């Protein structure tokens, strides 16, 4: 059960139920009774994350009025949901959504693919591409040339190398957000940045609002830190944030932190528009919530779309919006360099706390990233990365549409991931079956809170050409296994998700 209960009003739930696309009935079957159709609709909203787990549902009488149904019909639907484990009730307190204990849930640990499997297994678990050569080699050589002066020092720079802090600050300033180097701390990847922020702002038991779905590794990081996650459902498709839901959560839950990916969201690929960005910053400021804006995908625009202003443009001082960037997605996952942009006093607090964590980020890698950004190599390398990701995306989309035409998705304009509805099949069981046929794929529940998104998988733009075709063939074979029941009862695999 989730640790904070949101509330779904009768009018809101009625709108969501009416917006559902009716599934075609098998030949010869009868239309289900009204209570059964209502129960099925609510269950689907929970499994797809449209209604969070542990959300309080409206009273039977209120929902009956909103749907123009009898109270008896709604009561029967609620009882069916309770019997199936999708609803819990307590006299005098109401009813909350739930996920039954037997529903497939993701394994707790997230592990990399073992080296002996790299040749035979198609790994769709990591949304990361190989290094863009020759730029990696050039950057390392450039860093080695600049290393000698630093080798004569202690090598300990908790805030990051001054030269790299200045370069990153200049890039923000060049994008229209004036920034001083004192507003930058260099970290060991984006994960290191977010971990430091969570430890500074959110002690054990603090509430953190997160998009639903959201980046699996960040959700796990926050759970391990003892946070109480408050899921906020995204708009359908690539619509970005549902601001009515965000305002309600920020007002009612008063989370200490909120974590969002505005640019080519992981896993959905959604791009929040400028109106949503401005509104979310204003709502967070009013609620006293610190907003973490993850920009790790922001440079991976794959189509000709206009990019909204950065989230931090609506809080340039950096007191409400803490911006996290990284070289890992835009350049190479092996280059573990990230950064935080925030108000100088926040940066000082983060740096002071770092003395009890990792002390600092490797100097040589900082010099390599600084060399790339200073010489123009960064832009050329990222352009190469965009072209590769675009080709892979288009190949993967074609292959999945050919082999699995019943699977549904919207093609994002950027990022590295495709969020796929699996035609009613269990994503957890698909992950199990996929390992048996030679393809690794992360199931939807890894990207949700408390078991949501069972009917989804995430596919990254990391393979193209014949490999993308073969991956789709293997996914179709896994889908056939799941559809026939051959994958039932298996434990979910322990898959690394990047």
C-alpha positions in Angstrom: 0.0 0.0 0.0 1.3 3.5 -0.9 2.2 5.6 2.1 0.2 8.6 1.2 -3.4 8.6 0.0 -4.6 10.9 -2.7 -8.2 11.5 -3.5 -10.0 10.9 -6.8 -13.2 12.9 -7.1 -16.4 11.5 -8.6 -16.4 13.8 -11.6 -12.7 13.1 -12.3 -13.1 9.3 -12.1 -16.2 9.5 -14.3 -14.3 11.4 -17.0 -11.5 8.9 -16.9 -13.9 6.0 -17.2 -15.7 7.6 -20.1 -12.5 8.3 -21.9 -11.5 4.6 -21.9 -11.6 2.9 -25.3 -14.0 0.0 -25.2 -12.3 -3.3 -26.0 -13.9 -5.4 -28.7 -15.8 -8.4 -27.4 -14.8 -11.9 -28.5 -17.2 -13.4 -31.2 -20.3 -14.8 -29.6 -19.8 -13.3 -26.2 -22.3 -11.1 -24.4 -21.9 -7.6 -23.1 -20.9 -7.7 -19.4 -23.3 -6.3 -16.8 -22.9 -2.7 -15.8 -21.3 -3.4 -12.5 -18.7 -5.7 -14.2 -17.9 -3.1 -16.8 -17.4 -0.5 -14.1 -15.2 -2.8 -12.0 -13.1 -3.6 -15.1 -12.7 0.1 -16.0 -11.5 1.0 -12.5 -9.1 -2.0 -12.4 -7.6 -0.9 -15.8 -7.1 2.7 -14.5 -5.2 1.3 -11.5 -3.0 -1.1 -13.5 -2.2 1.6 -16.0 -1.3 4.1 -13.3 -4.1 6.6 -14.3 -5.5 6.2 -10.8 -2.7 5.8 -8.2 -2.5 2.8 -5.9 -3.9 3.8 -2.4 -6.1 6.6 -3.9 -9.3 7.2 -2.1 -12.3 6.6 -4.4 -15.5 8.6 -4.2 -18.4 7.3 -2.1 -20.8 5.0 -3.9 -23.6 7.6 -4.0 -21.3 10.3 -5.4 -20.0 8.0 -8.2 -23.5 6.8 -9.0 -24.6 10.3 -9.6 -21.6 11.2 -11.7 -22.0 8.2 -13.9 -25.8 8.2 -14.0 -25.9 4.7 -12.6 -27.8 3.1 -9.7 -26.0 3.0 -6.3 -26.6 -0.7 -6.4 -24.5 -1.0 -9.5 -21.6 1.0 -8.0 -21.8 -1.0 -4.8 -21.6 -4.3 -6.7 -18.6 -3.0 -8.7 -16.8 -1.9 -5.5 -17.5 -5.3 -4.0 -16.1 -7.1 -7.0 -12.9 -4.9 -6.8 -12.6 -5.8 -3.1 -12.9 -9.5 -3.9 -10.2 -9.3 -6.6 -7.9 -7.3 -4.3 -8.1 -4.0 -6.2 -9.9 -2.2 -3.5 -9.6 -2.0 0.3 -12.3 -0.4 2.5 -12.7 0.5 6.2 -16.0 1.5 7.7 -16.2 5.2 8.3 -13.0 5.9 6.3 -13.9 5.0 2.8 -12.3 2.8 0.1 -8.8 2.9 -1.4 -7.4 1.4 -4.6 -4.9 -1.5 -4.2 -3.0 -4.1 -6.1 -3.6 -7.8 -5.1 -0.8 -9.7 -3.5 -0.6 -12.1 -6.4 -0.2 -9.5 -9.1 3.3 -9.7 -10.7 5.5 -7.1 -9.3 9.1 -6.1 -10.3 12.0 -7.8 -8.5 13.6 -5.6 -5.9 17.2 -5.7 -7.1 18.3 -4.2 -10.5 21.3 -6.0 -11.9 23.3 -5.7 -15.1 23.3 -8.3 -17.8 26.0 -10.9 -17.0 29.0 -10.7 -19.5 28.4 -14.3 -20.7 25.0 -13.4 -22.0 26.0 -10.4 -24.0 26.4 -12.3 -27.3 23.2 -14.2 -27.3 20.8 -11.9 -25.5 19.4 -8.7 -27.0 19.4 -6.3 -24.1 16.6 -3.7 -24.1 17.1 -2.9 -20.4 19.5 -0.1 -20.8 18.5 3.2 -22.5 22.1 4.0 -23.4 24.1 4.0 -26.6 27.8 3.1 -27.3 30.3 5.9 -27.0 30.3 8.4 -29.9 33.7 7.9 -31.4 36.1 9.5 -32.2 34.9 12.0 -29.7 35.5 9.9 -26.6 39.1 9.2 -27.5 39.7 12.8 -28.4 38.2 14.0 -25.1 40.3 11.6 -23.0 43.5 12.7 -24.9 42.6 16.3 -24.4 42.0 15.7 -20.7 45.4 13.9 -20.3 47.1 17.0 -21.9 45.5 19.2 -19.3 46.0 16.9 -16.3 49.6 17.7 -15.2 48.8 21.0 -13.3 46.1 19.2 -11.4 48.3 16.2 -10.6 50.4 18.6 -8.5 47.4 19.3 -6.2 45.5 17.2 -3.7 42.9 16.4 -6.5 40.0 16.9 -4.1 37.3 19.3 -5.6 34.0 18.7 -3.7 32.2 21.3 -5.8 33.8 20.2 -9.0 36.7 21.6 -11.0 36.4 25.4 -11.2 37.0 25.3 -15.0 34.1 22.9 -15.5 31.8 24.7 -13.2 32.4 27.9 -15.2 31.9 26.1 -18.5 28.5 24.6 -17.4 27.4 28.0 -16.0 28.3 29.6 -19.3 26.1 27.1 -21.1 23.1 27.9 -19.0 23.7 31.6 -19.5 24.0 31.1 -23.2 20.6 29.3 -23.2 18.9 32.4 -21.6 19.2 31.5 -17.9 22.0 33.7 -16.3 24.1 31.4 -14.1 27.2 31.9 -11.9 29.7 29.1 -11.3 28.8 29.3 -7.6 25.4 27.9 -8.7 26.9 24.7 -10.1 28.1 21.5 -8.3 29.7 18.8 -10.4 28.6 15.3 -9.3 29.2 11.6 -10.1 26.4 11.3 -12.7 22.8 12.5 -12.4 22.1 9.7 -9.9 24.8 11.1 -7.6 23.2 14.6 -7.9 19.7 13.4 -7.1 21.0 11.2 -4.2 22.7 14.3 -2.7 19.6 16.4 -3.1 17.4 13.8 -1.5 19.7 13.4 1.5 19.8 17.1 2.0 16.1 17.9 1.6 14.2 14.8 2.4 15.0 12.7 5.4 13.4 9.3 6.1 9.6 9.5 5.9 9.5 12.7 3.9 7.1 12.8 1.0 8.4 13.1 -2.6 6.0 13.7 -5.4 7.0 11.8 -8.6 5.5 11.5 -12.1 3.7 8.2 -12.7 5.3 6.5 -14.5 8.8 7.7 -13.8 12.5 6.7 -14.1 12.9 3.3 -12.4 16.3 3.8 -10.9 15.3 7.1 -9.3 12.2 5.6 -7.8 14.4 2.9 -6.3 16.9 5.4 -5.0 14.2 7.4 -3.3 12.6 4.2 -1.7 16.0 3.1 -0.4 16.4 6.6 1.2 13.2 6.0 3.1 11.1 8.5 1.1 7.3 8.2 0.9 6.5 8.5 -2.8 3.4 10.3 -4.0 2.6 9.3 -7.6 1.1 11.9 -9.9 -0.4 10.5 -13.1 0.8 11.9 -16.5 -1.6 13.0 -19.2 -2.5 10.5 -21.8 0.0 9.9 -24.6 2.7 12.6 -24.9 0.7 15.3 -23.3 3.1 15.9 -20.4 1.9 16.8 -16.9 -1.7 16.9 -15.7 -1.5 20.2 -13.8 -4.8 19.7 -12.0 -3.4 16.6 -10.4 -0.1 18.3 -9.6 -1.8 21.2 -7.9 -3.9 18.8 -5.9 -0.9 16.8 -4.7 1.2 19.8 -3.9 -1.6 21.4 -2.0 -2.9 18.3 -0.1 0.3 16.2 0.4 2.7 19.1 0.8 5.7 17.0 -0.4 9.2 18.2 0.6 10.5 17.4 -2.9 9.0 16.8 -6.4 10.9 15.0 -9.2 10.1 15.6 -12.9 11.6 15.0 -16.3 10.3 17.8 -18.5 12.3 17.0 -21.6 11.6 13.7 -23.4 10.4 12.0 -20.2 11.8 8.6 -19.3 9.9 6.3 -20.0 7.1 7.9 -22.0 9.1 10.4 -24.1 6.6 13.2 -23.3 7.7 16.9 -23.6 6.1 19.3 -21.1 5.1 22.5 -22.8 6.0 26.0 -21.5 2.6 26.6 -19.9 3.0 23.4 -17.8 6.5 24.3 -16.8 5.5 27.8 -15.6 2.5 26.5 -13.8 4.4 23.7 -12.0 7.1 26.1 -10.8 4.5 28.4 -9.5 2.6 25.6 -7.7 5.7 24.2 -6.2 6.8 27.7 -4.9 3.3 28.2 -3.4 3.5 24.8 -1.7 7.0 25.2 -0.4 8.1 22.2 -2.4 11.6 22.0 -3.9 11.3 20.9 -7.5 14.0 18.6 -9.1 14.1 19.1 -12.8 16.0 16.2 -14.5 17.4 17.5 -17.8 19.4 14.3 -18.7 17.4 13.8 -21.9 17.1 17.5 -22.9 19.7 17.5 -25.7 18.2 14.4 -27.4 15.7 16.1 -29.6 15.2 13.7 -32.6 12.6 15.7 -34.6 12.2 19.3 -35.7 10.1 20.5 -32.7 10.4 23.8 -30.8 11.9 23.3 -27.4 10.2 25.2 -24.5 12.3 27.2 -22.1 14.1 25.3 -19.4 12.2 24.7 -16.2 14.8 26.8 -14.3 14.0 29.7 -16.6 11.0 30.3 -14.3 13.2 30.3 -11.2 16.6 31.6 -12.3 17.7 32.1 -8.7 17.5 28.4 -8.2 15.8 28.4 -4.8 12.7 26.4 -5.9 14.0 24.6 -9.0 17.1 22.4 -8.6 18.2 21.4 -12.1 20.1 18.2 -12.7 22.2 17.6 -15.9 24.4 14.8 -17.1 26.8 13.7 -19.8 25.6 10.1 -19.5 22.6 10.1 -21.8 23.7 12.8 -24.2 27.3 11.6 -24.6 28.1 8.2 -23.0 26.9 6.3 -19.9 30.5 5.5 -19.1 31.2 9.2 -18.6 29.9 9.5 -15.1 29.7 13.3 -14.9 26.6 15.1 -13.7 25.8 18.5 -12.2 23.3 20.4 -10.1 22.3 24.0 -10.8 20.8 25.8 -7.8 21.0 28.8 -5.6 24.5 29.4 -4.2 23.4 28.6 -0.6 21.9 25.3 -1.7 25.1 24.5 -3.6 27.2 25.3 -0.4 25.0 23.0 1.6 25.3 20.2 -0.9 29.0 20.5 -1.0 29.3 20.5 2.7 27.3 17.4 3.0 29.3 15.7 0.3 32.3 15.3 2.7 30.4 12.4 4.2 29.6 10.7 0.9 31.8 10.4 -2.2 34.1 13.4 -1.5 34.2 14.5 -5.2 34.1 13.5 -8.9 37.1 12.0 -10.8 39.3 14.8 -12.1 40.2 13.2 -15.4 36.5 12.7 -16.5 35.7 16.3 -15.5 38.6 17.5 -17.7 37.3 15.3 -20.6 33.8 16.8 -20.4 35.2 20.3 -20.1 37.4 19.7 -23.1 34.4 18.6 -25.1 32.2 21.6 -24.1 35.0 24.1 -24.6 36.2 23.0 -28.0 32.8 22.3 -29.7 33.3 18.6 -29.6 30.2 18.3 -27.3 27.9 19.6 -30.0 29.3 17.4 -32.7 29.2 14.3 -30.5 25.6 15.0 -29.4 24.6 15.5 -33.1 26.1 12.1 -33.8 24.2 10.7 -30.9 20.9 12.2 -32.1 21.3 10.7 -35.6 22.0 7.3 -34.2 19.1 7.4 -31.8 16.7 8.6 -34.6 17.7 5.8 -36.9 17.3 3.2 -34.1 13.9 4.7 -33.1 12.5 4.5 -36.6 13.8 1.0 -37.1 12.3 -0.2 -33.8 9.0 1.4 -34.5 8.7 -0.3 -37.9 9.7 -3.6 -36.5 7.3 -3.6 -33.5 4.4 -2.4 -35.7 5.1 -5.3 -38.1 5.5 -8.1 -35.6 3.1 -6.8 -32.8 0.4 -4.7 -34.5 -1.8 -5.0 -31.5 0.7 -3.2 -29.2 0.0 0.6 -28.8 2.4 3.5 -28.4 3.0 7.1 -29.5 6.3 7.9 -31.1 8.1 10.6 -29.1 10.0 13.5 -30.7 13.1 12.9 -28.6 14.7 10.9 -25.8 15.7 7.3 -25.8 12.6 5.4 -24.9 9.3 4.1 -26.3 6.5 3.4 -23.7 4.4 0.5 -25.1 0.9 -0.8 -24.1 1.1 -4.5 -24.6 -2.4 -5.4 -25.8 -3.6 -6.6 -22.4 -0.6 -8.9 -21.7 1.3 -8.7 -18.4 4.5 -6.7 -18.8 6.1 -8.7 -15.9 5.3 -12.0 -17.6 6.6 -10.7 -20.9 9.9 -9.9 -19.2 10.0 -13.4 -17.9 9.2 -14.9 -21.3 11.6 -12.6 -23.0 14.6 -14.0 -21.1 13.6 -17.4 -22.3 13.6 -16.4 -26.0 16.6 -14.1 -25.9 15.4 -10.6 -25.3 15.6 -8.6 -22.1 12.9 -6.0 -21.6 11.9 -4.1 -18.4 8.3 -4.4 -17.4 6.0 -1.5 -16.8 5.7 -1.9 -13.0 9.3 -1.0 -12.6 8.4 2.6 -13.6 5.4 2.9 -11.3 4.6 2.9 -7.6 3.0 -0.2 -6.0 2.4 -2.3 -9.1 0.9 0.1 -11.6 1.6 -0.2 -15.3 1.4 -4.0 -15.5 0.2 -3.7 -19.1 3.3 -1.9 -20.4 6.9 -2.4 -21.3 9.7 0.1 -22.1 11.7 -0.3 -25.3 14.9 1.8 -25.7 16.3 3.2 -28.9 19.6 1.3 -28.5 19.3 -1.2 -31.3 18.7 -0.7 -35.0 18.6 -2.4 -38.4 18.5 -6.2 -38.3 19.0 -6.3 -34.5 15.8 -4.2 -34.1 14.0 -6.6 -36.4 15.2 -9.6 -34.5 14.3 -8.0 -31.1 10.7 -7.5 -32.3 10.6 -11.1 -33.5 11.7 -12.3 -30.1 9.2 -10.0 -28.4 6.4 -11.5 -30.5 7.6 -14.9 -29.5 7.5 -13.9 -25.8 4.0 -12.4 -26.3 2.9 -15.7 -27.8 4.2 -17.6 -24.7 2.4 -15.2 -22.4 -0.8 -15.3 -24.4 -0.8 -19.2 -24.2 -0.1 -19.2 -20.5 3.3 -20.7 -20.8 5.0 -17.9 -18.9 2.5 -17.8 -16.0 3.8 -18.2 -12.5 7.4 -17.4 -13.2 9.3 -14.9 -11.0 10.0 -11.5 -12.6 13.7 -11.2 -13.7 16.2 -9.0 -12.1 16.9 -6.5 -14.9 19.1 -3.5 -14.9 17.1 -0.4 -16.0 19.0 2.7 -17.2 
